[in-house]
Amino acid sequence: MAVIRSVSEVTKYIAGLLKNDLALHNVTIRGQISNFKQYSSGHCYFDLKDKDSILKCVIWRSYAERLRFRPENDMQVLATGSVEVYERDGKYQFYVSRMVPDGVGELALAFEQLKERLSKEGLFDAEFKKNLPAYPKTIGIVTSPTGAVLRDIYTVSRRRMPSIRLALYPVMVQGAGSAEQIAHGIDFFNAKYPVDVLIVGRGGGSMEDLWSFNEEVVVRAIFKSQIPVISAVGHETDFTLADFVADQRAATPSQAAELAVPDVSEVIQRINSARERLQMAAVTSIKDSRRSLEAIMDSFVFIQPLSMLESSSMRLESLQSGLNKIAIQLVKEKKNQLLHDMEKLELINPLGVIRRGYGIVHDQKGTIVSDISNIKVDDMVSVKLNGGQFDAQVKAIREE
């Protein structure tokens, strides 16, 4: 009679076979990524496929955080891990512990991916670049306390300006935790120990050695720095993302010191040149003022001042005479106009009429009798003449 097994028993048996098969442990598989999905938990799920088959894959969060590049669909990769059974669903899956791009260096791909993403955010735009101060007093340095970098910066800075102050924030420049140290050093100078310029750098090395200066945490720390930052990473041919985001990029640490620290001899020379230009300008101004003063002293007013006064006096007398004539003429015209107006008034003045032999007749009410129809026979009237008046009684009326 056949042995009857449960689903779980069979699934566990198959899982055990796969788990004990060393050929399926720490195996590297080449394939193309599809259906890639990273959940909020940090775990990643995707398929690896070739032209004939598809293999379900999982990368737990702890391994996903170690990836230096961002997995994308259609990307060819080499994935290392183990094939095991997910017993709940009865499916076998490839549990990935390490994954690198196929044909392209992992670091090179990670560099380009992060560079593209940060560039789209505008972190490398020229509008955010800050100018270096012309005359800094203190230079902040974020680098390793050992090695040639610090010595080169110190030597060049002291040679160019002996009074310059240098402040070091010592960090590891490669290895685990180095990127976080570098970012913290930049933040430290911004928050707790203000300086005029920051130099962030290290000596040369491989891309792996320089990788801390490609980490996003360092790039963002440089971008948000309120202090101008000079990157001095590696040699002239080495480029990191820190170089793209920094306000200035120096090919070497020595060049970084030259960019940050002015040469005191050049400063003195500029001061002397400026002083000479000021002296020349002052001499020229004095000469011009002297020539202007001499020209004024040679003018007519200073050579013959009495003649100018006499001329002015004559002009004043002439103006006064003219004003007197105008005033007399105006008075004469106003007098003639007044006499003319008085003659007109005299013509209409009742008293003037009386003086010419006429009289003014009033009735008993005192009303002027202006028409013969206003009186009748026996009316008493008063007649005003020049020098007085008399009363009379109307004896007869003769109309004309």
C-alpha positions as CSV (number, residue, x, y, z in Angstrom):
1,M,0.0,0.0,0.0
2,A,1.4,3.4,-1.0
3,V,2.5,5.8,1.8
4,I,0.2,8.9,2.1
5,R,2.1,12.1,2.8
6,S,0.7,15.5,3.8
7,V,1.4,18.6,1.7
8,S,3.6,20.0,4.5
9,E,5.6,16.8,4.7
10,V,6.3,16.8,1.0
11,T,7.2,20.5,1.0
12,K,9.5,20.1,4.0
13,Y,11.2,17.1,2.3
14,I,11.8,19.1,-0.9
15,A,13.1,22.1,1.2
16,G,15.5,19.8,2.9
17,L,16.8,18.4,-0.4
18,L,17.5,21.9,-1.7
19,K,19.0,23.0,1.6
20,N,21.4,20.1,1.7
21,D,22.4,20.4,-2.0
22,L,25.7,22.2,-1.9
23,A,25.4,22.9,-5.6
24,L,22.6,25.4,-4.8
25,H,24.5,27.2,-2.0
26,N,26.6,30.3,-2.6
27,V,25.8,30.0,-6.3
28,T,26.2,32.9,-8.7
29,I,23.5,33.3,-11.4
30,R,23.6,35.6,-14.4
31,G,20.2,37.1,-15.4
32,Q,18.1,40.1,-16.3
33,I,16.1,41.9,-13.6
34,S,12.3,42.3,-14.1
35,N,9.4,43.1,-11.8
36,F,11.7,44.7,-9.3
37,K,10.0,46.0,-6.2
38,Q,11.4,47.3,-2.9
39,Y,8.8,47.5,-0.1
40,S,8.8,49.9,2.9
41,S,10.3,47.1,5.0
42,G,13.4,47.4,2.9
43,H,13.1,43.9,1.4
44,C,13.4,43.6,-2.4
45,Y,11.5,41.1,-4.6
46,F,12.2,40.6,-8.3
47,D,12.6,38.0,-11.1
48,L,15.8,37.0,-12.7
49,K,15.2,35.8,-16.3
50,D,17.0,34.6,-19.4
51,K,15.5,33.7,-22.8
52,D,14.1,30.4,-21.5
53,S,13.3,30.7,-17.7
54,I,12.4,32.9,-14.8
55,L,13.6,32.6,-11.2
56,K,11.9,34.3,-8.3
57,C,14.4,36.2,-6.1
58,V,14.5,37.9,-2.7
59,I,17.0,40.3,-1.1
60,W,16.4,40.9,2.6
61,R,16.9,44.4,3.9
62,S,20.2,43.7,5.6
63,Y,21.7,42.7,2.2
64,A,19.9,45.3,0.2
65,E,21.4,48.1,2.3
66,R,24.9,46.9,1.2
67,L,24.2,47.3,-2.5
68,R,26.2,50.3,-3.9
69,F,24.0,50.6,-6.9
70,R,20.2,50.9,-7.4
71,P,18.8,47.7,-9.1
72,E,16.5,48.5,-12.1
73,N,14.4,46.5,-14.4
74,D,16.2,45.2,-17.6
75,M,19.6,45.5,-15.8
76,Q,22.0,42.5,-16.4
77,V,23.4,41.4,-13.0
78,L,25.4,38.6,-11.3
79,A,23.5,37.5,-8.2
80,T,25.0,35.3,-5.5
81,G,23.0,33.4,-3.0
82,S,21.1,30.1,-2.3
83,V,18.1,28.4,-3.7
84,E,15.5,27.5,-1.0
85,V,11.8,26.7,-0.7
86,Y,9.3,29.1,0.7
87,E,7.2,26.5,2.4
88,R,4.0,28.5,2.9
89,D,3.5,28.9,-0.9
90,G,5.4,25.8,-1.9
91,K,7.7,27.8,-4.2
92,Y,11.4,27.8,-4.5
93,Q,13.2,31.1,-4.5
94,F,16.7,32.5,-4.9
95,Y,17.7,34.3,-1.7
96,V,20.3,36.9,-2.9
97,S,23.1,37.9,-0.5
98,R,25.2,39.8,-3.0
99,M,24.6,41.4,-6.4
100,V,26.7,43.3,-8.9
101,P,26.1,44.7,-12.4
102,D,27.2,42.3,-15.2
103,G,29.8,43.9,-17.5
104,V,29.9,47.2,-15.7
105,G,31.7,47.9,-12.5
106,E,29.5,48.1,-9.5
107,L,31.0,51.4,-8.3
108,A,31.0,52.9,-11.7
109,L,27.3,52.2,-12.1
110,A,26.5,53.4,-8.6
111,F,28.5,56.6,-9.3
112,E,26.5,57.3,-12.5
113,Q,23.1,56.5,-11.0
114,L,23.7,58.8,-7.9
115,K,25.2,61.5,-10.1
116,E,22.1,61.5,-12.4
117,R,19.7,61.5,-9.5
118,L,21.4,64.3,-7.6
119,S,21.9,66.3,-10.8
120,K,18.1,66.2,-11.4
121,E,17.6,67.6,-7.9
122,G,19.8,70.6,-8.8
123,L,22.6,69.9,-6.3
124,F,25.3,70.6,-8.9
125,D,23.7,73.7,-10.4
126,A,26.0,76.8,-10.7
127,E,23.4,79.1,-9.1
128,F,24.1,77.4,-5.7
129,K,27.9,77.9,-5.9
130,K,29.3,80.3,-3.3
131,N,32.2,82.7,-3.8
132,L,35.4,82.2,-1.8
133,P,36.2,85.1,0.5
134,A,39.1,87.3,-0.7
135,Y,40.8,87.6,2.7
136,P,39.9,84.6,5.0
137,K,41.1,84.5,8.6
138,T,40.4,80.9,9.4
139,I,40.4,77.8,7.2
140,G,38.6,74.6,8.3
141,I,40.0,71.3,7.2
142,V,38.1,67.9,7.1
143,T,40.6,65.2,6.4
144,S,42.8,62.5,8.0
145,P,45.1,63.7,10.7
146,T,47.9,61.6,9.2
147,G,49.3,61.6,5.7
148,A,50.6,64.1,3.2
149,V,47.3,66.0,2.7
150,L,47.3,67.9,6.0
151,R,51.0,68.5,5.7
152,D,50.7,69.9,2.1
153,I,47.8,72.2,3.1
154,Y,49.7,73.5,6.2
155,T,52.9,74.1,4.3
156,V,51.3,76.0,1.4
157,S,49.0,78.0,3.7
158,R,51.8,79.1,6.0
159,R,54.0,80.1,3.1
160,R,51.3,82.2,1.5
161,M,50.0,83.8,4.7
162,P,51.8,83.1,7.9
163,S,49.0,84.6,10.0
164,I,46.3,82.3,8.7
165,R,44.6,80.1,11.2
166,L,44.0,76.4,10.4
167,A,41.4,74.2,12.2
168,L,41.3,70.5,11.7
169,Y,38.4,68.1,12.1
170,P,40.1,64.7,12.0
171,V,38.2,61.9,10.1
172,M,38.7,58.6,8.5
173,V,38.7,59.1,4.7
174,Q,37.9,55.5,3.7
175,G,36.3,52.4,5.1
176,A,33.1,51.8,7.0
177,G,31.7,54.9,8.7
178,S,34.1,57.3,7.0
179,A,31.4,59.0,4.9
180,E,29.4,59.7,8.1
181,Q,32.4,61.2,9.8
182,I,33.2,63.5,6.9
183,A,29.6,64.7,6.8
184,H,29.7,65.3,10.5
185,G,32.9,67.3,10.2
186,I,31.3,69.6,7.6
187,D,28.2,70.0,9.9
188,F,30.4,70.7,12.9
189,F,32.1,73.7,11.3
190,N,28.8,75.1,10.2
191,A,27.1,74.7,13.5
192,K,29.7,75.0,16.2
193,Y,33.0,76.3,14.9
194,P,32.5,78.9,12.1
195,V,35.3,79.3,9.7
196,D,35.7,81.3,6.4
197,V,36.4,78.4,4.1
198,L,36.3,74.6,4.3
199,I,38.7,72.2,2.6
200,V,37.4,68.7,2.4
201,G,39.7,66.1,0.9
202,R,42.2,63.2,0.9
203,G,45.1,61.9,-1.2
204,G,44.8,59.8,-4.3
205,G,43.7,56.2,-4.5
206,S,41.4,53.8,-6.4
207,M,37.7,54.4,-6.9
208,E,37.1,52.1,-3.9
209,D,39.5,54.2,-1.8
210,L,37.8,57.5,-2.8
211,W,34.3,56.1,-2.5
212,S,33.4,57.9,0.8
213,F,33.4,61.2,-1.2
214,N,30.8,59.7,-3.5
215,E,28.4,58.8,-0.7
216,E,25.1,60.7,-0.7
217,V,25.5,61.8,2.9
218,V,28.7,63.7,2.1
219,V,27.3,65.3,-1.1
220,R,24.3,66.6,0.8
221,A,26.4,67.9,3.7
222,I,28.5,69.9,1.2
223,F,25.4,71.2,-0.6
224,K,23.8,72.5,2.6
225,S,27.0,74.0,4.0
226,Q,26.7,77.8,4.5
227,I,30.5,77.9,4.5
228,P,32.2,77.8,1.0
229,V,33.7,74.4,0.4
230,I,36.7,73.4,-1.7
231,S,37.0,69.7,-2.6
232,A,40.5,68.3,-2.8
233,V,40.0,64.6,-3.4
234,G,42.7,62.4,-5.0
235,H,44.8,63.6,-8.0
236,E,44.0,65.8,-10.9
237,T,42.4,62.9,-12.9
238,D,40.2,61.7,-10.0
239,F,36.6,63.0,-9.9
240,T,34.1,62.4,-7.1
241,L,30.6,63.6,-6.6
242,A,32.0,65.9,-3.9
243,D,33.9,67.7,-6.7
244,F,30.6,68.4,-8.5
245,V,28.7,69.8,-5.5
246,A,31.6,71.8,-4.0
247,D,31.9,75.5,-4.6
248,Q,35.4,75.0,-5.9
249,R,37.3,71.9,-7.0
250,A,41.0,71.7,-6.5
251,A,43.1,69.1,-8.4
252,T,45.3,68.5,-5.3
253,P,45.3,69.5,-1.6
254,S,48.1,72.0,-2.3
255,Q,46.0,73.7,-5.0
256,A,43.1,73.8,-2.5
257,A,45.3,75.8,-0.1
258,E,46.3,78.1,-2.9
259,L,42.6,78.7,-3.7
260,A,41.7,79.3,-0.1
261,V,44.6,81.4,1.2
262,P,45.8,84.6,-0.5
263,D,49.5,85.2,-1.0
264,V,50.5,87.9,1.4
265,S,53.2,89.2,-1.0
266,E,50.6,89.6,-3.7
267,V,48.3,91.4,-1.3
268,I,51.1,93.8,-0.2
269,Q,51.9,94.4,-3.9
270,R,48.2,95.2,-4.6
271,I,48.1,97.5,-1.6
272,N,51.2,99.4,-2.8
273,S,49.9,99.6,-6.3
274,A,46.6,101.0,-5.0
275,R,48.5,103.5,-2.8
276,E,50.5,104.7,-5.8
277,R,47.3,105.1,-7.8
278,L,45.7,107.1,-5.0
279,Q,48.8,109.3,-4.8
280,M,48.9,109.9,-8.5
281,A,45.2,110.7,-8.5
282,A,45.6,113.2,-5.6
283,V,48.5,114.9,-7.3
284,T,46.5,115.1,-10.6
285,S,43.5,116.5,-8.7
286,I,45.7,119.2,-7.0
287,K,47.3,120.2,-10.3
288,D,43.8,120.5,-11.9
289,S,42.5,122.6,-9.0
290,R,45.6,124.8,-9.2
291,R,45.1,125.4,-12.9
292,S,41.5,126.2,-12.4
293,L,42.4,128.7,-9.6
294,E,45.0,130.4,-11.8
295,A,42.5,130.7,-14.6
296,I,40.1,132.4,-12.2
297,M,42.8,134.7,-10.9
298,D,43.6,135.7,-14.4
299,S,40.0,136.6,-15.2
300,F,38.8,140.3,-15.7
301,V,37.1,140.4,-12.3
302,F,40.4,139.9,-10.4
303,I,42.6,141.9,-12.8
304,Q,40.4,145.1,-13.0
305,P,37.9,144.8,-10.2
306,L,37.2,148.7,-10.1
307,S,36.4,148.7,-13.8
308,M,33.9,145.9,-13.3
309,L,32.3,147.9,-10.4
310,E,32.2,151.1,-12.5
311,S,30.6,149.2,-15.3
312,S,28.0,147.7,-12.9
313,S,27.3,151.1,-11.4
314,M,26.7,152.6,-14.8
315,R,24.3,149.8,-15.6
316,L,22.5,150.4,-12.3
317,E,22.2,154.1,-12.9
318,S,20.8,153.4,-16.4
319,L,18.3,151.0,-15.0
320,Q,17.3,153.5,-12.3
321,S,16.8,156.3,-14.8
322,G,14.7,154.0,-17.0
323,L,12.5,153.0,-14.1
324,N,12.0,156.7,-13.1
325,K,10.8,157.5,-16.6
326,I,8.5,154.6,-16.6
327,A,7.1,155.6,-13.2
328,I,6.5,159.2,-14.3
329,Q,4.8,158.1,-17.5
330,L,2.5,155.7,-15.6
331,V,1.5,158.5,-13.1
332,K,0.8,160.8,-16.0
333,E,-1.4,158.3,-17.8
334,K,-3.3,157.4,-14.6
335,K,-3.8,161.2,-13.9
336,N,-5.2,161.8,-17.4
337,Q,-7.5,158.8,-17.1
338,L,-8.7,160.1,-13.7
339,L,-9.5,163.5,-15.1
340,H,-11.4,161.9,-18.0
341,D,-13.4,159.8,-15.6
342,M,-14.2,162.8,-13.4
343,E,-15.6,164.7,-16.4
344,K,-17.9,161.8,-17.2
345,L,-19.1,161.7,-13.6
346,E,-19.7,165.5,-13.6
347,L,-22.0,165.1,-16.6
348,I,-24.2,162.7,-14.7
349,N,-24.0,164.5,-11.3
350,P,-27.3,166.2,-10.4
351,L,-25.5,169.0,-8.6
352,G,-23.6,169.7,-11.7
353,V,-26.8,170.1,-13.6
354,I,-28.0,172.6,-10.9
355,R,-24.8,174.6,-11.2
356,R,-25.5,175.0,-14.9
357,G,-28.8,176.9,-14.2
358,Y,-31.3,174.0,-13.8
359,G,-33.4,173.2,-10.8
360,I,-34.8,170.0,-9.2
361,V,-38.6,170.0,-8.3
362,H,-39.9,167.9,-5.4
363,D,-43.6,167.4,-4.6
364,Q,-45.0,167.6,-1.0
365,K,-43.9,164.0,-0.4
366,G,-40.3,164.8,-1.4
367,T,-40.5,162.9,-4.6
368,I,-38.7,164.3,-7.6
369,V,-41.2,165.6,-10.2
370,S,-39.8,164.2,-13.4
371,D,-42.8,164.6,-15.6
372,I,-45.5,167.4,-15.9
373,S,-48.2,164.7,-15.4
374,N,-47.0,164.2,-11.8
375,I,-48.4,167.6,-10.6
376,K,-51.6,169.6,-10.9
377,V,-52.7,173.2,-10.3
378,D,-52.5,174.4,-6.7
379,D,-50.0,171.7,-5.7
380,M,-47.2,172.9,-3.4
381,V,-43.7,172.1,-4.7
382,S,-40.1,172.7,-3.5
383,V,-37.5,173.8,-6.1
384,K,-33.8,173.2,-5.4
385,L,-31.4,175.6,-7.1
386,N,-27.7,176.3,-6.8
387,G,-27.1,177.8,-3.4
388,G,-30.6,176.9,-1.9
389,Q,-34.2,176.1,-2.5
390,F,-37.7,177.8,-2.4
391,D,-41.4,176.7,-2.1
392,A,-43.9,177.5,-4.8
393,Q,-47.6,176.9,-5.7
394,V,-48.6,175.7,-9.2
395,K,-50.8,178.3,-10.8
396,A,-51.0,176.9,-14.3
397,I,-49.9,173.9,-16.3
398,R,-48.8,174.0,-19.9
399,E,-48.1,170.7,-21.6
400,E,-45.8,170.6,-24.5
